[in-house]
Amino acid sequence: MSPTEVYPNLESVVNQYISSLDDYSDEQFFFKKDEKTWSLGQMYEHLAVSSQFFFLANCVRCLEKRKGQIGGEKTHFGEQQFKYGGFPPVKIKIPDLIRGPEPIAKTKEEYKSILGNILTDSQSLIEAINQDDGSYKALQIAMGWLDAKEWFHLHEMHYRHHLRQKVELESLSA
C-alpha cells in the first residue's frame, strides 16, 4: 500500500486514541495492575516515542539515504507481517536486550497535542515517500530491511496492534 492509501487508516486509528483520552480519569490513565503491566499512559508514551524516534525517523533516514543501506531483504516474520497487513493477534514481548527503559507517561492533554503532531508529521512525509524508489532501506530488527513506504505502513500497523492492549488496559483500570 502507498502512504496515500495508508494515511487515512493511520489518521482514523490515531484519532481513536486521541478521542479516548477524554474518557479516562487521571486515576485510570495512570493505573498499573502490577509492575509488569503498563498503564494506559505508558502505552501512549510508547506509541508517541516509537512514532517519533523509530517509525517516522526511519522513514526520513531512508529518504535521506543515511543509517541504512541500498537493498536488503525482509525476514520471514517481516514478509508475513506485510503479506497479512498487520501484526499477529498476540502479545509481543520485546527482548530484554533491545528493550529500553519503562515509559514514563505524560498528561492526557500532552498526548492530544503529541498525537496530533504525529499525524501532521506523517502527512508531511507522504509525497516524498510516494516518490521514493524504495532502494534505500533501514533495518528493523525483527522484520529485516524496510524502505520508507514499508516503515510508514508499519507505523500504521503498530497503532492498530496496540488497540488490543488499549482495550485490555481499559478493562483493568475501569
C-alpha positions in Angstrom: 0.0 0.0 0.0 1.2 3.5 -0.7 1.4 6.1 2.0 -1.6 7.9 0.4 -3.6 4.7 0.9 -2.2 4.0 4.4 -2.6 7.5 5.8 -6.5 7.5 6.2 -6.2 4.3 8.3 -3.4 5.9 10.4 -5.4 9.0 10.9 -8.5 7.1 11.9 -6.7 4.9 14.5 -4.7 7.8 15.9 -7.9 9.8 16.3 -9.4 6.9 18.2 -6.5 7.2 20.7 -7.0 11.0 20.9 -10.7 10.8 21.4 -10.3 8.1 24.1 -8.2 10.4 26.2 -11.4 12.3 27.2 -12.9 9.1 28.5 -10.2 8.4 31.1 -9.9 9.8 34.6 -6.3 10.6 35.7 -6.6 7.6 38.0 -7.5 5.3 35.1 -4.8 6.7 32.8 -2.0 6.1 35.3 -3.3 2.8 36.8 -0.9 -0.1 36.8 -2.2 -3.5 37.7 1.3 -4.7 38.6 4.9 -3.9 37.8 4.9 -5.9 34.6 1.8 -4.4 33.1 1.9 -0.9 31.6 -0.6 1.8 32.4 -2.6 3.4 29.6 -0.3 6.4 30.0 2.7 4.2 29.5 1.2 2.7 26.3 0.5 6.2 25.0 4.1 7.2 25.7 5.3 4.0 23.9 3.2 4.9 20.9 4.4 8.5 20.9 8.1 7.8 21.3 8.1 4.9 18.8 6.3 7.1 16.2 8.7 10.0 16.6 12.0 8.2 17.1 11.5 4.9 15.3 8.9 4.7 12.6 8.9 8.3 11.2 12.6 8.7 11.9 13.4 5.6 9.8 11.1 6.9 7.0 13.3 10.1 7.0 16.5 8.1 7.2 15.5 6.1 4.1 14.6 9.3 2.3 17.9 10.9 3.2 19.8 7.7 2.5 21.5 7.5 5.9 22.0 4.9 8.6 20.9 2.1 6.4 21.9 0.6 3.1 20.9 0.1 -0.6 18.8 -3.1 -0.7 18.3 -5.8 1.8 15.6 -8.4 2.4 12.8 -8.8 5.0 12.9 -11.7 7.4 10.3 -14.4 7.3 8.4 -12.5 10.1 8.6 -9.3 8.1 7.3 -11.0 4.9 4.4 -12.4 6.9 3.7 -9.0 8.5 3.3 -7.2 5.2 1.6 -10.1 3.5 -1.2 -10.1 6.1 -1.1 -6.3 6.6 -0.7 -6.4 10.4 0.8 -7.8 13.5 -0.4 -11.3 14.6 -3.2 -11.0 17.2 -0.8 -12.0 20.1 1.1 -10.1 22.7 4.7 -9.5 21.6 7.4 -9.2 24.2 10.4 -7.1 23.3 13.6 -9.0 24.2 15.4 -7.6 27.2 18.5 -7.0 25.1 16.8 -4.3 23.0 14.1 -3.1 25.3 14.5 0.5 26.6 13.6 1.9 29.9 10.0 1.7 31.1 7.9 4.5 29.5 7.0 7.4 31.8 3.6 8.8 31.0 2.9 12.5 30.4 -0.6 14.1 30.9 -3.6 13.3 28.8 -3.6 16.8 27.4 0.0 16.5 26.3 -0.8 13.3 24.3 -3.6 15.1 22.4 -1.0 17.6 21.1 1.7 14.9 20.6 -0.6 12.6 18.6 -1.9 15.5 16.6 1.7 16.4 15.7 2.4 12.8 14.8 -0.4 12.9 12.3 0.8 16.3 10.9 4.4 14.9 10.6 3.2 11.7 9.0 1.1 13.6 6.4 4.0 15.9 5.6 6.1 12.8 4.6 3.5 11.3 2.2 4.6 13.0 -1.0 8.3 12.3 -0.6 7.7 8.7 0.4 5.4 8.2 -2.6 8.2 9.5 -4.9 10.9 7.4 -3.2 12.2 4.5 -5.3 12.5 2.1 -2.4 16.1 1.2 -2.9 17.4 2.6 0.4 16.4 0.6 3.5 16.8 0.8 7.3 17.0 -2.3 9.5 14.0 -3.3 11.7 15.5 -5.9 14.0 12.6 -8.4 13.7 11.4 -7.7 10.2 14.6 -7.1 8.3 15.4 -4.3 5.8 12.5 -1.9 5.1 12.2 1.0 2.8 10.4 4.3 3.6 7.0 3.1 2.3 7.3 -0.1 4.5 8.3 1.9 7.6 5.3 4.2 7.0 2.9 1.2 6.7 4.5 -0.4 9.7 3.8 2.7 11.7 0.1 2.4 11.0 0.2 -1.4 11.8 1.8 -0.6 15.1 -1.0 1.7 16.2 -3.6 -0.9 15.2 -1.7 -3.6 17.0 -1.8 -1.7 20.3 -5.6 -1.3 20.1 -5.9 -4.8 21.6 -3.7 -3.7 24.5 -5.7 -0.5 24.9 -8.9 -2.5 25.4 -7.2 -4.8 27.9 -5.8 -1.9 29.9 -9.1 0.0 29.8 -10.8 -3.1 31.4 -8.1 -3.3 34.1 -8.5 0.3 35.1 -12.3 0.5 35.0 
